[in-house]
Amino acid sequence: MLAFSNLQQKELDYQKHGFTTVKHQAEVGVGYFDAISQSVGADSVAALADSTEKEQFG
């Protein structure tokens, strides 16, 4: 358990450098995939605008 706690603390410390995976929904929510699709030019499949996640994560 101590090893996991140490790993988790490092992840939390890395947030100041842009590490975002400690916020689960920031990485797996619709907004993340919309950003990827827009950056590669496939924004016609974006889903966040009509999603229930928009208010919470948008």
C-alpha positions as a Markdown table, in Angstrom:
| # | Residue | x | y | z |
|---|---|---|---|---|
| 1 | Met | 0.0 | 0.0 | 0.0 |
| 2 | Leu | 2.9 | 2.4 | 0.7 |
| 3 | Ala | 4.2 | 1.9 | -2.8 |
| 4 | Phe | 0.9 | 2.8 | -4.3 |
| 5 | Ser | 0.6 | 5.8 | -2.0 |
| 6 | Asn | 4.1 | 7.0 | -3.1 |
| 7 | Leu | 3.2 | 6.6 | -6.8 |
| 8 | Gln | 0.0 | 8.5 | -6.3 |
| 9 | Gln | 1.8 | 11.3 | -4.6 |
| 10 | Lys | 4.2 | 11.6 | -7.5 |
| 11 | Glu | 1.2 | 11.8 | -9.9 |
| 12 | Leu | -0.4 | 14.5 | -7.8 |
| 13 | Asp | 2.9 | 16.4 | -7.7 |
| 14 | Tyr | 3.2 | 16.2 | -11.5 |
| 15 | Gln | 0.0 | 18.1 | -12.0 |
| 16 | Lys | 1.9 | 21.4 | -11.8 |
| 17 | His | 3.7 | 20.2 | -15.0 |
| 18 | Gly | 0.5 | 19.5 | -16.8 |
| 19 | Phe | 0.0 | 15.8 | -15.8 |
| 20 | Thr | -3.8 | 15.4 | -15.9 |
| 21 | Thr | -4.5 | 11.7 | -15.6 |
| 22 | Val | -5.2 | 12.1 | -11.8 |
| 23 | Lys | -8.5 | 13.6 | -12.9 |
| 24 | His | -10.0 | 10.5 | -14.5 |
| 25 | Gln | -12.9 | 12.2 | -16.4 |
| 26 | Ala | -10.4 | 14.7 | -18.0 |
| 27 | Glu | -8.8 | 11.9 | -19.9 |
| 28 | Val | -11.8 | 9.6 | -20.7 |
| 29 | Gly | -14.7 | 12.0 | -21.0 |
| 30 | Val | -16.2 | 13.1 | -24.3 |
| 31 | Gly | -14.4 | 16.4 | -24.2 |
| 32 | Tyr | -11.0 | 14.7 | -24.4 |
| 33 | Phe | -12.0 | 12.7 | -27.5 |
| 34 | Asp | -13.6 | 15.8 | -29.1 |
| 35 | Ala | -10.3 | 17.7 | -28.6 |
| 36 | Ile | -8.4 | 14.9 | -30.3 |
| 37 | Ser | -10.8 | 14.7 | -33.2 |
| 38 | Gln | -10.8 | 18.4 | -33.7 |
| 39 | Ser | -7.0 | 18.5 | -33.7 |
| 40 | Val | -6.8 | 15.9 | -36.5 |
| 41 | Gly | -9.6 | 17.5 | -38.5 |
| 42 | Ala | -12.5 | 15.2 | -37.8 |
| 43 | Asp | -14.6 | 17.5 | -35.7 |
| 44 | Ser | -17.8 | 16.4 | -37.5 |
| 45 | Val | -18.0 | 13.5 | -35.0 |
| 46 | Ala | -17.6 | 15.8 | -31.9 |
| 47 | Ala | -20.0 | 14.8 | -29.2 |
| 48 | Leu | -19.5 | 17.1 | -26.2 |
| 49 | Ala | -21.9 | 19.9 | -27.5 |
| 50 | Asp | -24.9 | 17.6 | -27.1 |
| 51 | Ser | -23.6 | 15.6 | -24.1 |
| 52 | Thr | -24.7 | 15.5 | -20.5 |
| 53 | Glu | -21.0 | 15.8 | -19.7 |
| 54 | Lys | -20.8 | 19.4 | -21.2 |
| 55 | Glu | -21.9 | 21.1 | -18.0 |
| 56 | Gln | -19.7 | 19.1 | -15.8 |
| 57 | Phe | -16.5 | 18.7 | -17.9 |
| 58 | Gly | -16.8 | 21.1 | -20.8 |
